[in-house]
């Protein structure tokens, strides 16, 4: 029987004008400088100020339009929204969609979480129902994605057992995976039988794949072929799509290996990941997959860059058609055939889930657990201390410092995919790993996903 307040699926969007996913970016990981899970609005809401960033200004404009008597005009819509956004609307005028939303108002922003170009805004309404507004803009503030959904986090009951965590996770997506484990003699041992859900089955990773790139970098530093202070150069042929910052760096910009590794993990910088992966080489990253304990490497070999995944998934339909049935050798050939210019793919194009066609990176929760343990073992080697530092720069979610002495986090997202993973060290010396993965043919409710994961972290903190 479902407990009161439990939400089993994301509510249907009130208005889906166009949703730009973070793609294979992990940019929507909490704490990454992008959209996380803001606190639910108070019963008597007070407005919060929106920042003067491009996305903050765009969100403010949307709310101003909803407070107005009508609009936006067709000309205003063309100025404010990207062509791809308007194409997805078809013949429906933007003003008509705004009219429908306006009727639920007034809209009051009660919380904001975002980067310069992506944001999640919590909203109170005149109807008394809490909503969330997701906004994605380009560097010029042009809106490429706007989504209103009912807030499924507000008012929910927290899970108090591993079976409830598993049930809540299962309600989020078609395919879910869970592992909460103690690290004992380098092995991942489940904390409870109910804390294991399809943990041995490969599942989409999103940007969790970057753990393996970090492993390859650490191996290169260990053997002397690379140094943390070596400078790497950003070029157009390695530039990827967001999330991150390096995609906006000018041609020829230099970044150290340590800086690139930090950006790759802490803000899930795709261009940093590709820069590192191409520096050490695909064979080295694939070797790291094995060295970090992957039992089934079929979802990681060949190991693509983010640029290749974006191009294959959304910019090369003929190659995408051949990909699912291709063997490893054939897939290497298909990667070599990809167009050199991202296939013309832009962030606004990355909307349709392609994980069902085996595009991206796949590994089991058990493999991710072993990867975290392996990275910590590497970090214990002289000269590899930055591995441990990098992994701890973004804790993912708020953690009780009285309970946890150390937290390493990597999460990830793609259309229809969310994943999160932690390696944790308790103040009492216990070492734990938590991995959660969800994949669906539609969008996975991100704030609800991380609310469920927060419950799991709470159980680990309590020693349950």
Kinemage of the C-alpha trace (Angstrom):
@kinemage 1
@onewidth
@group {chain A} dominant
@subgroup {mainchain}
@vectorlist {calphas} color= white
{ca unk a 1} P 0.000 0.000 0.000
{ca unk a 2} L 1.338 3.420 -0.909
{ca unk a 3} L 1.959 5.709 2.025
{ca unk a 4} L 0.218 9.060 2.110
{ca unk a 5} L 1.833 11.831 0.142
{ca unk a 6} L 3.821 9.553 -2.110
{ca unk a 7} L 3.989 10.607 -5.754
{ca unk a 8} L 4.628 7.783 -8.170
{ca unk a 9} L 5.219 9.647 -11.416
{ca unk a 10} L 6.016 13.155 -12.483
{ca unk a 11} L 2.889 15.213 -12.931
{ca unk a 12} L 1.931 16.040 -16.479
{ca unk a 13} L 3.367 19.359 -17.636
{ca unk a 14} L 1.045 22.311 -17.356
{ca unk a 15} L 2.713 23.752 -20.419
{ca unk a 16} L 5.555 22.194 -22.334
{ca unk a 17} L 6.598 24.885 -24.749
{ca unk a 18} L 9.931 23.233 -25.475
{ca unk a 19} L 12.236 21.442 -23.113
{ca unk a 20} L 15.959 21.465 -23.671
{ca unk a 21} L 17.485 18.651 -21.663
{ca unk a 22} L 20.948 18.866 -20.265
{ca unk a 23} L 21.660 16.035 -22.655
{ca unk a 24} L 24.622 13.888 -21.646
{ca unk a 25} L 25.843 16.756 -19.603
{ca unk a 26} L 24.989 16.108 -16.047
{ca unk a 27} L 24.476 19.832 -15.974
{ca unk a 28} L 21.287 19.421 -14.088
{ca unk a 29} L 22.985 17.773 -11.175
{ca unk a 30} L 22.270 19.498 -7.885
{ca unk a 31} L 25.164 21.544 -6.690
{ca unk a 32} L 26.726 21.712 -10.137
{ca unk a 33} L 25.749 25.308 -10.717
{ca unk a 34} L 22.726 24.215 -12.699
{ca unk a 35} L 19.245 23.142 -11.743
{ca unk a 36} L 18.827 21.239 -8.512
{ca unk a 37} L 15.917 20.539 -6.191
{ca unk a 38} L 14.914 23.765 -4.448
{ca unk a 39} L 13.085 23.766 -1.169
{ca unk a 40} L 9.303 23.695 -1.393
{ca unk a 41} L 7.596 27.065 -1.021
{ca unk a 42} L 6.391 28.156 2.371
{ca unk a 43} L 2.694 28.064 3.177
{ca unk a 44} L 2.614 31.853 3.068
{ca unk a 45} L 5.022 32.483 0.234
{ca unk a 46} L 7.263 35.489 -0.087
{ca unk a 47} L 8.884 36.295 -3.396
{ca unk a 48} L 12.586 35.763 -3.919
{ca unk a 49} L 14.648 38.021 -6.145
{ca unk a 50} L 15.778 36.513 -9.433
{ca unk a 51} L 19.465 37.024 -10.298
{ca unk a 52} L 20.687 39.290 -13.071
{ca unk a 53} L 22.054 36.353 -15.077
{ca unk a 54} L 20.802 35.611 -18.611
{ca unk a 55} L 18.501 32.870 -17.313
{ca unk a 56} L 17.400 34.948 -14.316
{ca unk a 57} L 16.447 37.807 -16.605
{ca unk a 58} L 14.591 35.438 -18.933
{ca unk a 59} L 12.688 33.867 -16.030
{ca unk a 60} L 11.751 37.342 -14.827
{ca unk a 61} L 10.462 38.243 -18.280
{ca unk a 62} L 8.280 35.116 -18.369
{ca unk a 63} L 6.783 35.971 -14.970
{ca unk a 64} L 6.236 39.587 -16.035
{ca unk a 65} L 4.348 38.327 -19.078
{ca unk a 66} L 2.187 36.107 -16.881
{ca unk a 67} L 1.413 39.097 -14.658
{ca unk a 68} L 0.421 41.212 -17.666
{ca unk a 69} L -3.011 41.315 -19.274
{ca unk a 70} L -1.902 39.515 -22.429
{ca unk a 71} L 0.983 38.645 -24.683
{ca unk a 72} L 3.663 38.161 -25.645
{ca unk a 73} L 3.174 39.547 -29.129
{ca unk a 74} L 4.407 37.504 -32.105
{ca unk a 75} L 7.333 39.898 -32.488
{ca unk a 76} L 8.241 39.594 -28.803
{ca unk a 77} L 8.053 35.804 -29.098
{ca unk a 78} L 10.448 35.827 -32.059
{ca unk a 79} L 12.880 37.981 -30.109
{ca unk a 80} L 12.687 36.004 -26.883
{ca unk a 81} L 12.478 32.379 -28.074
{ca unk a 82} L 14.804 30.389 -30.302
{ca unk a 83} L 13.632 29.231 -33.753
{ca unk a 84} L 13.805 25.629 -32.552
{ca unk a 85} L 11.555 26.481 -29.618
{ca unk a 86} L 8.975 28.113 -31.870
{ca unk a 87} L 9.170 25.215 -34.339
{ca unk a 88} L 8.162 22.808 -31.573
{ca unk a 89} L 5.087 24.917 -30.832
{ca unk a 90} L 3.887 24.536 -34.403
{ca unk a 91} L 0.881 26.686 -35.190
{ca unk a 92} L 0.039 27.464 -31.553
{ca unk a 93} L 0.793 31.109 -30.715
{ca unk a 94} L 2.943 31.587 -27.634
{ca unk a 95} L 0.351 34.031 -26.302
{ca unk a 96} L -2.289 31.281 -26.174
{ca unk a 97} L -0.099 29.102 -23.974
{ca unk a 98} L 0.642 32.065 -21.720
{ca unk a 99} L -3.113 32.759 -21.455
{ca unk a 100} L -3.645 29.258 -20.068
{ca unk a 101} L -0.882 29.732 -17.511
{ca unk a 102} L -2.044 33.226 -16.624
{ca unk a 103} L -5.353 31.826 -15.420
{ca unk a 104} L -3.546 29.913 -12.650
{ca unk a 105} L -1.834 33.033 -11.330
{ca unk a 106} L -0.676 35.157 -9.768
{ca unk a 107} L 2.728 33.435 -9.982
{ca unk a 108} L 5.249 34.107 -7.194
{ca unk a 109} L 8.851 32.847 -7.344
{ca unk a 110} L 9.695 31.289 -3.975
{ca unk a 111} L 13.067 29.667 -4.717
{ca unk a 112} L 15.683 29.810 -7.458
{ca unk a 113} L 18.456 27.374 -8.285
{ca unk a 114} L 20.501 27.777 -11.431
{ca unk a 115} L 23.562 28.658 -13.432
{ca unk a 116} L 23.863 31.469 -15.977
{ca unk a 117} L 21.903 29.531 -18.597
{ca unk a 118} L 19.743 26.941 -16.776
{ca unk a 119} L 17.380 27.410 -13.857
{ca unk a 120} L 14.681 25.753 -11.819
{ca unk a 121} L 12.303 28.223 -10.194
{ca unk a 122} L 9.812 27.194 -7.512
{ca unk a 123} L 6.507 28.990 -7.896
{ca unk a 124} L 3.471 29.587 -5.704
{ca unk a 125} L 0.212 30.325 -7.505
{ca unk a 126} L -3.157 31.862 -6.863
{ca unk a 127} L -4.679 28.380 -7.115
{ca unk a 128} L -2.677 27.263 -4.069
{ca unk a 129} L -0.776 24.617 -6.030
{ca unk a 130} L 3.017 24.765 -6.110
{ca unk a 131} L 4.727 24.539 -9.505
{ca unk a 132} L 8.224 24.482 -10.920
{ca unk a 133} L 9.410 26.430 -13.947
{ca unk a 134} L 12.461 25.149 -15.834
{ca unk a 135} L 14.133 27.691 -18.113
{ca unk a 136} L 17.066 27.156 -20.472
{ca unk a 137} L 18.679 29.992 -22.437
{ca unk a 138} L 21.687 30.419 -24.684
{ca unk a 139} L 24.562 32.797 -23.952
{ca unk a 140} L 22.511 35.700 -25.354
{ca unk a 141} L 19.541 34.974 -23.114
{ca unk a 142} L 17.362 33.558 -25.899
{ca unk a 143} L 14.971 30.989 -24.432
{ca unk a 144} L 15.378 27.506 -25.873
{ca unk a 145} L 13.403 25.629 -23.231
{ca unk a 146} L 10.529 26.424 -20.903
{ca unk a 147} L 8.626 23.872 -18.838
{ca unk a 148} L 5.985 24.265 -16.138
{ca unk a 149} L 5.174 21.252 -13.957
{ca unk a 150} L 3.375 20.695 -10.700
{ca unk a 151} L 5.812 20.496 -7.784
{ca unk a 152} L 5.863 16.820 -6.854
{ca unk a 153} L 8.334 17.340 -3.997
{ca unk a 154} L 6.267 19.702 -1.873
{ca unk a 155} L 4.300 17.806 0.755
{ca unk a 156} L 5.715 14.335 0.058
{ca unk a 157} L 6.583 11.976 2.895
{ca unk a 158} L 10.202 10.966 3.244
{ca unk a 159} L 11.057 7.305 2.849
{ca unk a 160} L 11.958 5.673 6.157
{ca unk a 161} L 13.165 2.282 4.892
{ca unk a 162} L 15.094 0.887 1.945
{ca unk a 163} L 11.974 -0.776 0.587
{ca unk a 164} L 10.234 2.608 0.524
{ca unk a 165} L 13.234 4.173 -1.218
{ca unk a 166} L 13.128 1.398 -3.825
{ca unk a 167} L 9.376 1.832 -4.295
{ca unk a 168} L 9.663 5.602 -4.670
{ca unk a 169} L 12.484 5.242 -7.161
{ca unk a 170} L 10.495 2.674 -9.151
{ca unk a 171} L 7.630 5.131 -9.421
{ca unk a 172} L 9.801 7.642 -11.253
{ca unk a 173} L 10.742 5.787 -14.435
{ca unk a 174} L 10.375 2.693 -16.579
{ca unk a 175} L 13.780 1.409 -15.507
{ca unk a 176} L 15.389 2.000 -12.108
{ca unk a 177} L 18.496 0.727 -10.346
{ca unk a 178} L 19.706 1.124 -6.778
{ca unk a 179} L 22.658 0.077 -4.664
{ca unk a 180} L 23.581 1.171 -1.153
{ca unk a 181} L 26.708 -0.632 -0.006
{ca unk a 182} L 29.418 -0.729 2.603
{ca unk a 183} L 32.977 -0.905 1.365
{ca unk a 184} L 34.584 -3.943 2.990
{ca unk a 185} L 38.093 -4.950 1.932
{ca unk a 186} L 37.625 -3.070 -1.330
{ca unk a 187} L 34.313 -4.793 -2.145
{ca unk a 188} L 30.795 -3.333 -2.279
{ca unk a 189} L 28.564 -5.166 0.229
{ca unk a 190} L 24.860 -4.161 0.294
{ca unk a 191} L 23.709 -2.545 3.536
{ca unk a 192} L 20.315 -4.247 3.233
{ca unk a 193} L 18.728 -6.670 0.735
{ca unk a 194} L 16.091 -4.030 -0.053
{ca unk a 195} L 18.868 -1.538 -0.932
{ca unk a 196} L 19.653 -3.541 -4.078
{ca unk a 197} L 17.505 -3.092 -7.183
{ca unk a 198} L 18.806 -4.508 -10.481
{ca unk a 199} L 22.246 -3.421 -9.330
{ca unk a 200} L 24.046 -5.896 -11.588
{ca unk a 201} L 22.301 -4.759 -14.788
{ca unk a 202} L 23.948 -2.126 -17.053
{ca unk a 203} L 21.991 1.120 -17.070
{ca unk a 204} L 22.403 4.600 -18.599
{ca unk a 205} L 24.962 6.692 -16.742
{ca unk a 206} L 24.692 10.207 -18.106
{ca unk a 207} L 27.791 12.051 -16.925
{ca unk a 208} L 28.679 9.452 -14.308
{ca unk a 209} L 30.877 8.108 -17.143
{ca unk a 210} L 33.321 10.876 -16.265
{ca unk a 211} L 34.551 8.774 -13.356
{ca unk a 212} L 36.270 6.557 -15.919
{ca unk a 213} L 37.877 9.533 -17.667
{ca unk a 214} L 39.220 10.662 -14.295
{ca unk a 215} L 40.592 7.165 -13.774
{ca unk a 216} L 42.392 7.298 -17.116
{ca unk a 217} L 43.867 10.702 -16.273
{ca unk a 218} L 45.073 9.411 -12.904
{ca unk a 219} L 46.704 6.421 -14.585
{ca unk a 220} L 48.485 8.725 -17.043
{ca unk a 221} L 49.749 10.892 -14.194
{ca unk a 222} L 50.888 7.780 -12.333
{ca unk a 223} L 52.917 6.489 -15.288
{ca unk a 224} L 54.428 9.924 -15.953
{ca unk a 225} L 52.885 10.557 -19.371
{ca unk a 226} L 50.802 13.414 -17.968
{ca unk a 227} L 51.118 15.909 -15.113
{ca unk a 228} L 48.416 17.799 -13.219
{ca unk a 229} L 49.931 21.154 -14.208
{ca unk a 230} L 50.310 20.290 -17.911
{ca unk a 231} L 48.434 22.760 -20.098
{ca unk a 232} L 45.745 21.582 -22.524
{ca unk a 233} L 44.424 23.733 -25.353
{ca unk a 234} L 40.767 24.198 -26.230
{ca unk a 235} L 40.170 23.828 -29.974
{ca unk a 236} L 37.034 23.842 -32.077
{ca unk a 237} L 37.387 20.146 -32.890
{ca unk a 238} L 37.104 19.209 -29.209
{ca unk a 239} L 34.495 21.790 -28.218
{ca unk a 240} L 31.266 20.139 -27.050
{ca unk a 241} L 27.825 21.279 -25.907
{ca unk a 242} L 26.998 22.354 -22.332
{ca unk a 243} L 26.988 21.735 -19.448
{ca unk a 244} L 30.119 23.410 -18.302
{ca unk a 245} L 32.091 26.510 -19.184
{ca unk a 246} L 34.942 25.483 -21.475
{ca unk a 247} L 32.618 25.227 -24.477
{ca unk a 248} L 32.558 29.047 -24.408
{ca unk a 249} L 36.335 29.439 -24.140
{ca unk a 250} L 38.049 31.006 -27.160
{ca unk a 251} L 40.040 28.907 -29.605
{ca unk a 252} L 43.500 28.352 -28.163
{ca unk a 253} L 42.540 28.922 -24.522
{ca unk a 254} L 44.754 26.973 -22.135
{ca unk a 255} L 43.611 25.005 -19.101
{ca unk a 256} L 45.641 22.777 -16.805
{ca unk a 257} L 44.909 19.070 -16.430
{ca unk a 258} L 43.945 19.706 -12.796
{ca unk a 259} L 41.571 22.515 -13.761
{ca unk a 260} L 39.987 20.438 -16.512
{ca unk a 261} L 39.533 17.484 -14.164
{ca unk a 262} L 37.944 19.733 -11.550
{ca unk a 263} L 35.516 21.200 -14.062
{ca unk a 264} L 34.688 17.774 -15.481
{ca unk a 265} L 33.595 16.482 -12.064
{ca unk a 266} L 32.367 19.529 -10.131
{ca unk a 267} L 30.291 21.192 -12.876
{ca unk a 268} L 30.243 18.256 -15.288
{ca unk a 269} L 32.019 20.224 -18.005
{ca unk a 270} L 31.633 18.246 -21.235
{ca unk a 271} L 34.369 20.027 -23.145
{ca unk a 272} L 36.763 19.446 -20.233
{ca unk a 273} L 35.873 15.739 -20.294
{ca unk a 274} L 36.464 15.497 -24.042
{ca unk a 275} L 39.708 17.442 -23.783
{ca unk a 276} L 40.998 15.020 -21.162
{ca unk a 277} L 39.689 11.923 -22.961
{ca unk a 278} L 41.293 12.890 -26.261
{ca unk a 279} L 44.553 13.789 -24.503
{ca unk a 280} L 44.960 10.358 -22.922
{ca unk a 281} L 43.269 8.594 -25.868
{ca unk a 282} L 40.274 6.293 -26.187
{ca unk a 283} L 42.317 3.117 -25.475
{ca unk a 284} L 43.469 4.588 -22.170
{ca unk a 285} L 39.916 5.396 -21.088
{ca unk a 286} L 38.780 1.908 -22.053
{ca unk a 287} L 41.673 0.485 -20.056
{ca unk a 288} L 40.485 2.527 -17.079
{ca unk a 289} L 37.033 0.944 -17.412
{ca unk a 290} L 38.626 -2.445 -16.780
{ca unk a 291} L 41.065 -1.177 -14.148
{ca unk a 292} L 38.215 0.365 -12.157
{ca unk a 293} L 36.458 -2.981 -11.938
{ca unk a 294} L 33.732 -2.945 -14.585
{ca unk a 295} L 32.408 -6.491 -14.882
{ca unk a 296} L 30.496 -5.775 -18.096
{ca unk a 297} L 32.248 -3.247 -20.336
{ca unk a 298} L 29.877 -3.688 -23.285
{ca unk a 299} L 28.165 -0.378 -22.562
{ca unk a 300} L 31.474 1.482 -22.353
{ca unk a 301} L 33.407 0.097 -25.325
{ca unk a 302} L 33.951 1.830 -27.620
{ca unk a 303} L 34.078 4.732 -25.171
{ca unk a 304} L 32.650 7.827 -26.935
{ca unk a 305} L 33.263 11.464 -26.131
{ca unk a 306} L 30.312 13.705 -25.304
{ca unk a 307} L 30.750 15.382 -28.684
{ca unk a 308} L 30.400 11.999 -30.390
{ca unk a 309} L 27.297 11.141 -28.363
{ca unk a 310} L 25.627 14.449 -29.214
{ca unk a 311} L 26.438 14.009 -32.899
{ca unk a 312} L 25.420 10.352 -33.057
{ca unk a 313} L 22.234 10.796 -31.038
{ca unk a 314} L 20.858 13.934 -32.610
{ca unk a 315} L 22.900 14.845 -35.692
{ca unk a 316} L 23.562 11.678 -37.707
{ca unk a 317} L 20.277 9.787 -38.232
{ca unk a 318} L 21.697 7.295 -40.744
{ca unk a 319} L 24.527 6.304 -38.403
{ca unk a 320} L 22.143 6.216 -35.440
{ca unk a 321} L 19.985 3.719 -37.311
{ca unk a 322} L 22.954 1.359 -37.661
{ca unk a 323} L 24.306 1.800 -34.138
{ca unk a 324} L 22.092 -0.519 -31.998
{ca unk a 325} L 22.870 -3.680 -33.984
{ca unk a 326} L 26.555 -2.926 -34.593
{ca unk a 327} L 29.294 -4.862 -32.817
{ca unk a 328} L 32.286 -3.154 -31.173
{ca unk a 329} L 34.388 -3.021 -34.353
{ca unk a 330} L 31.472 -1.668 -36.358
{ca unk a 331} L 30.728 0.929 -33.713
{ca unk a 332} L 34.311 2.149 -33.877
{ca unk a 333} L 33.862 2.595 -37.619
{ca unk a 334} L 30.606 4.482 -37.091
{ca unk a 335} L 32.290 6.862 -34.661
{ca unk a 336} L 34.974 7.494 -37.266
{ca unk a 337} L 32.251 8.344 -39.813
{ca unk a 338} L 30.610 11.029 -37.661
{ca unk a 339} L 30.569 14.525 -39.179
{ca unk a 340} L 33.330 16.744 -37.783
{ca unk a 341} L 31.048 19.673 -36.932
{ca unk a 342} L 28.719 18.073 -34.349
{ca unk a 343} L 26.374 17.389 -37.233
{ca unk a 344} L 24.983 20.870 -36.732
{ca unk a 345} L 23.535 19.797 -33.362
{ca unk a 346} L 22.743 22.558 -30.892
{ca unk a 347} L 21.630 22.265 -27.277
{ca unk a 348} L 18.016 22.884 -28.299
{ca unk a 349} L 18.108 19.745 -30.463
{ca unk a 350} L 18.967 17.433 -27.586
{ca unk a 351} L 15.449 16.550 -26.466
{ca unk a 352} L 14.515 13.008 -27.504
{ca unk a 353} L 15.758 10.086 -25.366
{ca unk a 354} L 18.180 7.851 -27.261
{ca unk a 355} L 19.362 5.643 -24.407
{ca unk a 356} L 17.002 2.913 -25.661
{ca unk a 357} L 19.143 2.758 -28.803
{ca unk a 358} L 22.263 2.154 -26.725
{ca unk a 359} L 23.650 5.634 -27.348
{ca unk a 360} L 25.725 6.949 -24.475
{ca unk a 361} L 27.410 5.117 -21.641
{ca unk a 362} L 25.990 2.199 -19.671
{ca unk a 363} L 27.249 0.479 -16.529
{ca unk a 364} L 25.657 -1.263 -13.584
{ca unk a 365} L 25.303 0.264 -10.142
{ca unk a 366} L 27.756 -2.370 -8.920
{ca unk a 367} L 30.284 -1.258 -11.545
{ca unk a 368} L 29.834 2.380 -10.505
{ca unk a 369} L 30.403 1.367 -6.885
{ca unk a 370} L 33.626 -0.401 -7.855
{ca unk a 371} L 34.712 2.642 -9.873
{ca unk a 372} L 34.316 4.910 -6.832
{ca unk a 373} L 36.269 2.493 -4.658
{ca unk a 374} L 38.963 2.162 -7.316
{ca unk a 375} L 39.353 5.919 -7.626
{ca unk a 376} L 39.815 6.267 -3.888
{ca unk a 377} L 42.488 3.567 -4.029
{ca unk a 378} L 44.218 5.483 -6.818
{ca unk a 379} L 43.979 8.705 -4.816
{ca unk a 380} L 45.964 7.064 -2.029
{ca unk a 381} L 48.995 6.794 -4.324
{ca unk a 382} L 51.669 9.520 -4.049
{ca unk a 383} L 51.023 12.302 -6.532
{ca unk a 384} L 47.401 11.309 -7.148
{ca unk a 385} L 45.876 13.219 -4.239
{ca unk a 386} L 44.023 15.581 -6.651
{ca unk a 387} L 41.730 12.666 -7.543
{ca unk a 388} L 40.266 12.703 -4.050
{ca unk a 389} L 40.112 16.495 -4.013
{ca unk a 390} L 38.350 16.729 -7.370
{ca unk a 391} L 35.702 14.179 -6.436
{ca unk a 392} L 34.808 16.111 -3.275
{ca unk a 393} L 34.416 19.570 -4.836
{ca unk a 394} L 30.676 19.112 -5.436
{ca unk a 395} L 28.886 17.079 -2.716
{ca unk a 396} L 25.763 16.823 -4.860
{ca unk a 397} L 23.240 17.379 -2.058
{ca unk a 398} L 23.415 18.916 1.425
{ca unk a 399} L 25.174 16.523 3.797
{ca unk a 400} L 25.489 16.603 7.579
{ca unk a 401} L 29.122 17.452 8.336
{ca unk a 402} L 28.726 15.943 11.803
{ca unk a 403} L 28.052 12.567 10.146
{ca unk a 404} L 30.243 12.632 7.053
{ca unk a 405} L 33.973 13.335 7.032
{ca unk a 406} L 34.230 13.030 3.252
{ca unk a 407} L 31.880 12.850 0.271
{ca unk a 408} L 32.723 12.189 -3.375
{ca unk a 409} L 29.884 12.751 -5.838
{ca unk a 410} L 29.212 12.340 -9.536
{ca unk a 411} L 25.801 12.549 -11.111
{ca unk a 412} L 24.572 12.694 -14.642
{ca unk a 413} L 21.629 13.332 -16.914
{ca unk a 414} L 20.513 12.859 -20.487
{ca unk a 415} L 17.078 13.032 -22.077
{ca unk a 416} L 15.074 10.475 -20.118
{ca unk a 417} L 18.020 9.653 -17.832
{ca unk a 418} L 19.101 10.620 -14.321
{ca unk a 419} L 21.880 9.051 -12.267
{ca unk a 420} L 23.645 9.874 -9.026
{ca unk a 421} L 26.515 8.278 -7.149
{ca unk a 422} L 28.356 8.934 -3.900
{ca unk a 423} L 31.364 7.523 -2.085
{ca unk a 424} L 31.025 8.517 1.588
{ca unk a 425} L 33.175 8.250 4.690
{ca unk a 426} L 31.395 8.457 8.013
{ca unk a 427} L 32.913 10.120 11.052
{ca unk a 428} L 32.989 6.670 12.643
{ca unk a 429} L 35.239 5.401 9.830
{ca unk a 430} L 32.641 3.471 7.839
{ca unk a 431} L 32.902 3.761 4.047
{ca unk a 432} L 29.697 3.651 1.990
{ca unk a 433} L 28.591 4.008 -1.636
{ca unk a 434} L 25.163 4.991 -2.951
{ca unk a 435} L 24.186 4.648 -6.614
{ca unk a 436} L 20.751 5.421 -8.087
{ca unk a 437} L 19.790 5.336 -11.765
{ca unk a 438} L 16.511 6.021 -13.581
{ca unk a 439} L 15.690 5.864 -17.296
{ca unk a 440} L 12.402 6.565 -19.021
{ca unk a 441} L 10.999 7.250 -22.469
{ca unk a 442} L 10.027 10.710 -21.231
{ca unk a 443} L 11.517 13.166 -18.781
{ca unk a 444} L 12.391 11.851 -15.312
{ca unk a 445} L 11.213 14.178 -12.533
{ca unk a 446} L 14.596 15.496 -11.406
{ca unk a 447} L 13.659 17.196 -8.110
{ca unk a 448} L 11.623 14.158 -7.054
{ca unk a 449} L 14.489 11.841 -8.044
{ca unk a 450} L 16.904 13.760 -5.848
{ca unk a 451} L 14.347 13.978 -3.035
{ca unk a 452} L 14.209 10.170 -3.053
{ca unk a 453} L 17.999 9.988 -3.158
{ca unk a 454} L 18.182 12.442 -0.260
{ca unk a 455} L 16.016 10.010 1.718
{ca unk a 456} L 18.505 7.248 0.912
{ca unk a 457} L 21.388 9.408 2.105
{ca unk a 458} L 19.450 10.006 5.298
{ca unk a 459} L 19.128 6.286 5.897
{ca unk a 460} L 22.864 5.865 5.416
{ca unk a 461} L 23.515 8.738 7.841
{ca unk a 462} L 21.336 6.987 10.434
{ca unk a 463} L 23.146 3.707 9.875
{ca unk a 464} L 19.969 1.988 8.631
